[in-house]
């Protein structure tokens, strides 16, 4: 039986909420627990996102820390993906911006 580490990726900030200019692309990685393996996977995913998505600014929180801070609600985070497939995350980030810009026209 394979272990599945739940990871959720959220976008927030001006890139996702404004059709105007933006300084960076704010992304939040929420991992399932504070155990070593999920933490290392989240760190690895952060490095990959930063390498693949120009201007990305990636934060990491465990699920319990996110619940304590209520960060997603406070930042109006948009769920981008619920796994760690970097290509799908990158496509979702790019398509969200294009969709929003199209709606603003």
C-alpha positions as CSV (number, residue, x, y, z in Angstrom):
1,X,0.0,0.0,0.0
2,X,1.5,3.4,-1.0
3,X,1.6,6.3,1.3
4,X,-0.3,9.3,0.1
5,X,0.7,12.7,1.5
6,X,-2.0,15.2,0.9
7,X,-0.8,18.5,-0.4
8,X,-2.9,21.5,-1.2
9,X,-1.7,24.4,-3.3
10,X,-3.3,27.9,-3.0
11,X,-2.8,31.1,-4.8
12,X,-3.4,34.5,-3.2
13,X,-2.5,38.2,-3.6
14,X,-2.6,40.6,-6.5
15,X,-1.7,38.1,-9.2
16,X,-4.9,36.2,-8.6
17,X,-7.2,39.2,-7.8
18,X,-6.1,42.0,-10.1
19,X,-6.0,42.4,-13.8
20,X,-3.3,45.1,-13.3
21,X,0.4,44.7,-12.6
22,X,1.8,42.4,-9.9
23,X,5.1,42.2,-8.2
24,X,5.1,38.5,-7.4
25,X,2.9,35.4,-7.5
26,X,2.0,34.4,-4.0
27,X,1.5,30.6,-3.5
28,X,0.8,28.6,-0.4
29,X,1.8,25.0,0.0
30,X,-0.2,23.2,2.8
31,X,1.1,19.8,3.8
32,X,-0.7,17.2,5.8
33,X,1.4,17.0,8.9
34,X,4.5,18.0,10.7
35,X,6.1,14.6,10.3
36,X,9.5,14.7,8.5
37,X,8.4,13.2,5.2
38,X,5.6,15.6,4.4
39,X,7.7,18.5,5.5
40,X,10.6,17.5,3.2
41,X,8.1,16.9,0.3
42,X,6.7,20.4,0.8
43,X,10.2,22.0,0.8
44,X,11.1,20.1,-2.4
45,X,7.8,21.2,-4.0
46,X,8.5,24.8,-3.0
47,X,12.0,24.7,-4.6
48,X,10.4,23.2,-7.8
49,X,7.7,25.9,-7.9
50,X,10.2,28.7,-7.5
51,X,12.3,27.2,-10.3
52,X,9.3,26.8,-12.7
53,X,7.1,29.8,-12.0
54,X,8.9,33.1,-12.5
55,X,8.2,35.7,-9.7
56,X,6.7,33.0,-7.4
57,X,6.9,33.6,-3.7
58,X,6.0,30.4,-1.9
59,X,5.0,29.9,1.7
60,X,4.6,26.6,3.4
61,X,2.3,25.7,6.3
62,X,1.2,22.4,7.8
63,X,-2.5,21.8,7.8
64,X,-2.7,22.3,11.6
65,X,-0.8,25.7,11.4
66,X,-3.0,26.8,8.5
67,X,-6.1,26.0,10.7
68,X,-4.5,27.9,13.6
69,X,-3.8,31.0,11.5
70,X,-6.9,30.7,9.3
71,X,-4.5,31.9,6.6
72,X,-6.5,30.7,3.6
73,X,-9.6,32.5,4.7
74,X,-7.8,35.7,5.7
75,X,-5.8,35.8,2.4
76,X,-8.8,34.8,0.3
77,X,-6.7,31.9,-1.0
78,X,-7.8,30.1,-4.2
79,X,-7.3,26.4,-4.3
80,X,-5.1,25.6,-7.3
81,X,-4.5,21.9,-6.8
82,X,-4.7,19.1,-4.3
83,X,-1.5,17.2,-5.1
84,X,2.1,17.9,-5.9
85,X,2.1,17.6,-9.7
86,X,4.3,20.6,-10.6
87,X,3.2,20.7,-14.3
88,X,-0.5,20.8,-13.3
89,X,0.2,23.5,-10.7
90,X,2.1,25.6,-13.2
91,X,-0.7,25.2,-15.8
92,X,-3.4,26.1,-13.2
93,X,-1.5,29.3,-12.1
94,X,-1.0,30.4,-15.7
95,X,-4.6,29.6,-16.8
96,X,-6.1,31.4,-13.8
97,X,-4.3,34.7,-14.7
98,X,-5.4,34.4,-18.4
99,X,-9.0,33.7,-17.4
100,X,-9.1,36.6,-15.0
101,X,-7.6,39.0,-17.6
102,X,-10.2,37.8,-20.1
103,X,-13.0,38.5,-17.6
104,X,-11.7,42.0,-17.0
105,X,-11.9,43.0,-20.7
